[in-house]
Amino acid sequence: MKNLTELSDKLRKQRKSLSMNQKDMLMKIGMSQQQYQRIEAGGDLRVSTLMRILEGVGLELVLAPSDRVEQMQRVLKVSDQWNDNQGGGEYRGSIADRRSWGSLLDDLEDEES
């Protein structure tokens, strides 16, 4: 994500996917509907507030090197396809796609050393 609009869109979609309305955020994270509405409208927020919201809607903040974002998105898409097919369907990704997570994580570990 590169801006607050993308972030607020993602939060809105996730909340709706959980069949929650903005008023539910009061019970979930202690934030009034008006406060949460401002955030979904693209308002600026503190990192601590973002972390509280993410926990409430079952999301997690992941920081990635900007030159790896595209690769991570491809791997996540393959992972979603895999999860969608766990009911007995055929895996739609290639063998190279299945190895993507391993190579991506190996590369990141090498950078930390």
C-alpha positions in Angstrom: 0.0 0.0 0.0 1.3 3.4 -0.9 -1.3 5.7 0.6 -4.1 6.1 3.2 -6.8 5.6 0.6 -5.5 2.1 -0.2 -5.3 1.4 3.5 -8.8 2.6 4.3 -10.2 0.6 1.3 -8.5 -2.6 2.6 -9.8 -2.0 6.2 -13.3 -1.5 4.8 -13.2 -4.6 2.7 -11.9 -6.7 5.5 -14.6 -5.4 8.0 -17.3 -6.1 5.5 -16.0 -9.6 4.8 -16.4 -10.2 8.5 -20.1 -9.0 8.2 -19.3 -6.2 10.6 -20.5 -2.6 10.4 -18.7 0.4 11.7 -20.7 0.4 15.0 -19.3 -3.1 15.7 -15.8 -1.6 16.1 -16.9 -0.2 19.5 -17.3 -3.7 20.9 -14.4 -5.1 19.0 -11.7 -2.5 19.7 -13.3 0.2 21.8 -13.5 2.7 19.0 -16.7 4.7 18.3 -18.4 4.5 14.9 -17.5 8.1 14.3 -13.8 7.6 15.0 -13.7 4.5 12.8 -15.7 6.2 10.0 -13.0 8.9 9.8 -10.3 6.3 9.3 -12.3 4.5 6.6 -12.7 7.9 5.0 -9.0 8.1 4.6 -8.2 10.0 7.8 -4.7 9.9 9.2 -4.1 7.7 12.2 -1.4 6.7 14.7 0.4 3.4 14.3 -0.9 2.3 17.7 -4.5 2.9 16.4 -3.8 1.0 13.2 -2.4 -1.9 15.2 -5.5 -2.0 17.3 -7.8 -1.9 14.2 -5.8 -4.6 12.4 -6.0 -6.9 15.4 -9.8 -6.3 15.6 -10.4 -7.3 12.0 -7.9 -10.2 11.9 -5.2 -8.5 9.8 -1.5 -8.2 10.5 0.9 -5.4 9.4 3.8 -6.8 7.3 6.7 -4.6 6.3 8.5 -5.6 3.1 11.4 -4.2 1.2 9.9 -2.1 -1.6 11.8 -4.0 -4.3 10.2 -7.3 -3.0 6.6 -6.2 -2.9 5.7 -7.5 -6.3 7.3 -10.9 -5.7 5.5 -11.2 -2.3 2.1 -10.3 -3.9 2.6 -13.1 -6.5 3.4 -15.6 -3.8 0.4 -14.5 -1.7 -1.8 -14.9 -4.8 -0.5 -18.5 -5.3 -1.1 -19.2 -1.6 -4.7 -18.0 -1.9 -5.2 -20.3 -4.9 -3.7 -23.2 -2.9 -6.1 -22.4 0.0 -9.1 -22.1 -2.3 -8.4 -25.6 -3.6 -7.9 -27.5 -0.3 -11.4 -28.9 -0.6 -10.1 -31.5 -3.1 -9.4 -29.4 -6.2 -6.2 -29.4 -8.2 -3.4 -26.9 -7.3 -3.4 -24.2 -10.0 0.1 -22.8 -9.4 3.3 -24.1 -11.0 6.1 -25.9 -9.2 8.1 -22.7 -9.5 5.3 -20.8 -7.7 5.3 -23.3 -4.9 9.0 -22.7 -4.4 8.6 -18.9 -4.4 8.0 -18.6 -0.6 11.1 -20.6 0.2 13.3 -18.5 -2.1 11.8 -15.3 -0.9 12.2 -16.1 2.8 15.8 -17.5 2.2 16.7 -14.2 0.5 15.3 -12.2 3.4 17.2 -14.3 5.9 20.4 -13.8 4.0 20.0 -10.0 4.2 19.5 -10.1 8.0 22.8 -12.0 8.6 
